Amino acid sequence: MVRKIGVIMISSVLGACATGGDTRLTAGTSGAASEPVSAEKVAAIEPAKVNPAPYKGFSCERLAGDKARISEDLAAVSAGKAGSQAADVKGQIARLKGEEIAVASAMLSKNCR
């Protein structure tokens, strides 16, 4: 039992490392807020390639939480409310869109709702 818990804890830590850890955005940490990005511009930004493999080890509940967090972060960056520098915004949006795809892929493979 203790060994099983240890393996689960290690898997969680490695999963967080593999996905860059906690990628939540926090307001005001990168300086002044950027200008809002129009929906058309957000749609035109190509998603970054994000490996879905680490997410496949997550539970459906955790994946749903990550999906919600990514959506919130994407909305915050797009609205200019994440304290992001303007040069940083496109990269953040691309990364978040890539994470959305990776999480969706993992949810699909696990038949999550």
Secondary structure as UniProt FT lines:
FT   HELIX           2..18
FT   TURN            19..20
FT   TURN            27..30
FT   HELIX           39..44
FT   HELIX           53..57
FT   HELIX           60..78
FT   TURN            79..80
FT   HELIX           86..109
FT   TURN            110..111
//
